[in-house]
Amino acid sequence: MTRLLDLTIALPPRWRRRSDPDHGVLVHARAGGVPPSGTPPELVLRCTPVDEGLNEWRRAAHAELGHRLDGFDLEDEDAFELEGRPVVYARFAHRLGLAELVSEQWSWLVGRTGITLTGTVAREDYADYCDVFEAVAATFEPGTRAA
């Protein structure tokens, strides 16, 4: 378990971790090994101030990703409860150089703080990591100081 700013999340063992809280990156974890695709899977937990509701915040974020990421394609999105907390989920494709990537995001609103967990992997490795990403998202515990 990693405790950051009174948030708890369980990351895969042996994944290398770093953080940059001054830039909103609570933790950036990358798999220790590289799959045959050559793209190491990664998880990033970010926080940002939010002035609107959860769904409005995420709609605006998806629109921004559409402008910022090469080949952005929102493949799935949903709003539901995960471990009793409202969450917005999205899966989207994009490219980085020649690599075809898939990212999954879970986003929570804790008070006026938006927390987003993003798991990214090469498309050909997605089936091997989607359950890992989902399991990590299920361990998210907001703390009282995040609000």
DAURSUL-V743219 format. One line per field, one symbol per residue. ss: DSSP state (@ for helix, = for strand, . for the rest). psi: psi as a letter, one per 40 degrees, with the letter a starting at -180 (. if undefined). Layout:
ss = ???
psi = ???
//
This chain:
ss = .===..===......=====@@@.======...........========....@@@@@@@@@@@@@@@.=============..============..============..==========@@@@@@@@@@@@@@@@..=..@@@.
psi = ihhhffihhhiiiehhiiigddeehdihhhidihiddehhiihhhiiiiheaidddddddddddddddhhfhhhdiiihahhfehhihiihiiiihbehhihihhhhihgbehhhhhhhhiideeddeeddddddddeehhiided.
//
